[in-house]
């Protein structure tokens, strides 16, 4: 399959034309309108500083259904202990910056470029990108961010400075999403970490069908699960 090169026109090729590794297209921009079109089409950007913008739509897709969330008993005890305090959308910039800078043993460098930070902050200001902050006393101990469209949440990245902090934030968010009737959490690609929480791989066509149903619900500028 060819890799499509995007221009200024706001359009993506059909995802069925993606390469076997999931790459669909390169180029274009990270405008709010293009990002919203991408996510609603089952496409997301993922690239490094040395590369052009690369757009992906992998098959299979890694997802988590809120009702299938698995939480280890040890983590349940930590959540109930009140050790951590969780907030939503209190400091999006700090969360995305930490996601960029925190070192991960399995990752060399970061895909969260300056352009990505500007783009997702614009999405945040527009009411679509949201952050979860996890505090230990008054210090930011962990967090995550993602995109909310309809009844689908697209997870992007998480970080932790204190053991279990990001896990607490993730579980708290999943529980809130379930309460608000969210149907689908897009985890994009397989990780052992999210597998332990109940995430699973499904065919891309199944993902697109579920996404279409989730997007049939209205997207509020200020979803009730935030705050």
C-alpha positions as CSV (number, residue, x, y, z in Angstrom):
1,X,0.0,0.0,0.0
2,X,1.3,3.6,-0.7
3,X,1.7,6.1,2.1
4,X,-0.3,9.1,1.3
5,X,1.1,12.6,1.5
6,X,-1.3,15.2,2.9
7,X,-1.5,18.8,1.8
8,X,-3.5,21.8,3.0
9,X,-6.9,20.2,2.1
10,X,-8.7,18.8,5.2
11,X,-9.0,15.2,4.2
12,X,-7.6,11.7,5.0
13,X,-7.5,8.6,2.9
14,X,-9.6,5.6,4.0
15,X,-8.0,3.8,6.9
16,X,-8.3,0.5,5.0
17,X,-5.4,1.8,2.8
18,X,-3.0,2.0,5.8
19,X,0.3,0.1,5.7
20,X,0.5,-3.2,7.6
21,X,2.3,-1.4,10.4
22,X,-0.6,1.1,10.7
23,X,1.0,4.1,8.9
24,X,-1.7,5.8,6.7
25,X,-0.3,9.2,5.7
26,X,2.4,11.8,6.3
27,X,2.3,15.6,6.3
28,X,-0.6,18.0,6.8
29,X,-0.8,19.9,10.0
30,X,-1.9,19.7,13.6
31,X,-4.8,22.1,13.5
32,X,-7.7,21.6,15.8
33,X,-10.0,20.8,12.8
34,X,-7.6,18.2,11.4
35,X,-7.0,16.5,14.7
36,X,-10.7,16.2,15.4
37,X,-11.2,14.8,11.9
38,X,-8.4,12.3,12.5
39,X,-9.6,11.0,15.9
40,X,-13.2,10.8,14.7
41,X,-11.9,8.7,11.7
42,X,-9.8,6.3,13.9
43,X,-6.5,8.0,13.0
44,X,-3.9,9.6,15.3
45,X,-0.5,11.4,14.9
46,X,2.7,9.8,16.3
47,X,6.1,10.9,15.2
48,X,9.4,12.3,16.5
49,X,11.2,15.7,16.0
50,X,13.2,14.4,13.1
51,X,10.2,13.1,11.2
52,X,7.3,14.7,9.3
53,X,3.8,14.3,10.9
54,X,2.9,10.6,10.6
55,X,-0.7,9.5,10.8
56,X,-1.6,6.0,12.0
57,X,-4.6,3.7,12.1
58,X,-3.3,0.3,13.3
59,X,-5.0,-3.0,12.9
60,X,-5.8,-4.5,15.4
61,X,-6.7,-1.7,17.7
62,X,-6.0,-1.8,21.4
63,X,-9.1,-0.7,23.4
64,X,-10.6,-0.8,26.9
65,X,-14.2,-1.2,27.6
66,X,-15.0,0.7,30.9
67,X,-17.1,-2.2,32.2
68,X,-14.2,-4.6,31.8
69,X,-11.7,-2.5,33.8
70,X,-9.6,-4.7,36.1
71,X,-8.1,-3.2,39.3
72,X,-5.7,-5.2,41.4
73,X,-6.6,-5.5,45.1
74,X,-3.4,-3.8,46.1
75,X,-4.3,-0.8,43.9
76,X,-7.8,-0.8,45.3
77,X,-6.4,-0.5,48.8
78,X,-4.2,2.4,47.7
79,X,-7.1,4.3,46.2
80,X,-9.3,3.7,49.3
81,X,-6.5,4.9,51.5
82,X,-6.7,8.5,50.2
83,X,-3.0,8.7,49.8
84,X,-3.4,10.5,46.5
85,X,-5.7,13.3,45.5
86,X,-7.0,13.3,41.9
87,X,-8.2,16.4,39.9
88,X,-9.3,17.0,36.4
89,X,-8.2,19.7,34.0
90,X,-6.4,21.7,36.8
91,X,-3.0,21.9,35.0
92,X,-3.1,20.5,31.5
93,X,0.2,22.1,30.6
94,X,2.1,20.5,33.5
95,X,0.7,17.1,32.7
96,X,1.7,17.1,29.0
97,X,5.1,18.6,29.8
98,X,5.7,15.8,32.3
99,X,4.6,13.2,29.8
100,X,7.2,14.6,27.5
101,X,10.1,14.8,29.9
102,X,9.7,11.8,32.3
103,X,12.1,9.1,31.3
104,X,10.8,5.6,30.5
105,X,13.0,2.5,30.5
106,X,11.4,1.2,27.3
107,X,11.4,4.5,25.4
108,X,14.3,6.4,23.8
109,X,13.3,10.0,23.5
110,X,9.8,11.3,23.1
111,X,7.2,11.7,20.5
112,X,5.6,14.7,22.2
113,X,7.2,17.5,20.2
114,X,6.8,21.3,20.7
115,X,4.3,21.3,17.9
116,X,2.3,18.5,19.6
117,X,2.2,20.4,22.9
118,X,0.9,23.5,21.2
119,X,-1.7,21.5,19.2
120,X,-3.0,19.6,22.2
121,X,-3.1,22.7,24.3
122,X,-5.3,24.3,21.6
123,X,-7.5,21.2,21.8
124,X,-7.6,21.6,25.5
125,X,-8.7,25.2,25.2
126,X,-11.3,24.2,22.7
127,X,-12.8,21.7,25.3
128,X,-11.7,18.4,23.7
129,X,-8.3,17.5,25.4
130,X,-8.4,16.8,29.1
131,X,-5.9,16.1,31.8
132,X,-5.9,14.1,35.0
133,X,-3.6,15.2,37.8
134,X,-2.6,13.1,40.7
135,X,-1.3,14.8,43.8
136,X,0.8,13.7,46.8
137,X,0.1,16.4,49.2
138,X,0.8,19.5,47.1
139,X,3.1,18.0,44.6
140,X,2.2,16.6,41.2
141,X,2.9,12.9,41.5
142,X,1.5,11.6,38.2
143,X,-1.1,12.2,35.5
144,X,-2.4,11.5,32.0
145,X,-4.1,13.3,29.2
146,X,-6.3,12.4,26.2
147,X,-9.1,13.5,23.9
148,X,-12.9,13.2,24.6
149,X,-15.3,13.0,21.6
150,X,-18.9,11.8,22.0
151,X,-18.7,8.8,24.4
152,X,-15.2,7.8,23.4
153,X,-12.0,8.8,25.3
154,X,-8.7,8.6,23.4
155,X,-5.8,8.1,25.8
156,X,-2.6,9.7,24.8
157,X,0.1,9.5,27.4
158,X,0.7,9.2,31.2
159,X,3.6,9.8,33.6
160,X,4.5,9.1,37.2
161,X,6.9,10.5,39.7
162,X,5.6,8.4,42.6
163,X,4.9,4.6,42.4
164,X,1.2,3.9,41.6
165,X,0.3,7.6,41.1
166,X,-0.5,7.3,37.4
167,X,-2.4,4.0,38.0
168,X,-4.6,5.8,40.6
169,X,-5.3,8.6,38.1
170,X,-6.1,6.1,35.3
171,X,-8.5,4.0,37.4
172,X,-10.2,7.2,38.7
173,X,-10.7,8.4,35.2
174,X,-12.0,5.1,34.0
175,X,-14.5,4.9,36.8
176,X,-15.7,8.4,36.0
177,X,-16.1,7.6,32.4
178,X,-18.1,4.5,33.1
179,X,-20.4,6.6,35.4
180,X,-20.9,9.0,32.5
181,X,-21.8,6.3,30.1
182,X,-18.7,6.3,28.0
183,X,-18.6,3.3,25.7
184,X,-15.0,3.0,24.6
185,X,-11.4,3.9,25.6
186,X,-9.0,4.0,22.7
187,X,-5.5,2.8,23.9
188,X,-4.2,2.8,20.3
189,X,-1.5,0.1,20.5
190,X,-0.7,-2.8,22.7
191,X,1.1,-2.4,26.0
192,X,1.6,-4.9,28.8
193,X,0.7,-2.1,31.3
194,X,-2.8,-1.5,29.9
195,X,-3.4,-5.2,29.3
196,X,-3.3,-5.7,33.1
197,X,-6.2,-3.2,33.4
198,X,-8.3,-5.2,30.9
199,X,-7.5,-3.6,27.6
200,X,-7.8,-5.9,24.6
201,X,-7.0,-6.0,20.9
202,X,-9.9,-5.9,18.4
203,X,-10.0,-5.7,14.6
204,X,-9.9,-2.2,13.2
205,X,-13.3,-2.6,11.5
206,X,-14.8,-3.5,14.8
207,X,-13.2,-0.5,16.4
208,X,-14.5,1.9,13.7
209,X,-18.0,0.5,14.2
210,X,-17.9,1.0,17.9
211,X,-16.3,4.5,17.5
212,X,-19.1,5.5,15.1
213,X,-21.7,4.6,17.7
214,X,-19.8,6.4,20.5
215,X,-19.5,9.5,18.3
216,X,-23.3,9.6,17.7
217,X,-23.5,11.0,21.3
218,X,-23.0,14.8,21.7
219,X,-19.6,16.1,22.7
220,X,-19.9,18.8,25.4
221,X,-17.4,21.6,25.5
222,X,-17.1,20.9,29.2
223,X,-18.0,17.2,29.8
224,X,-19.5,16.4,33.2
225,X,-16.7,14.0,34.1
226,X,-14.3,16.9,34.2
227,X,-14.2,19.0,37.4
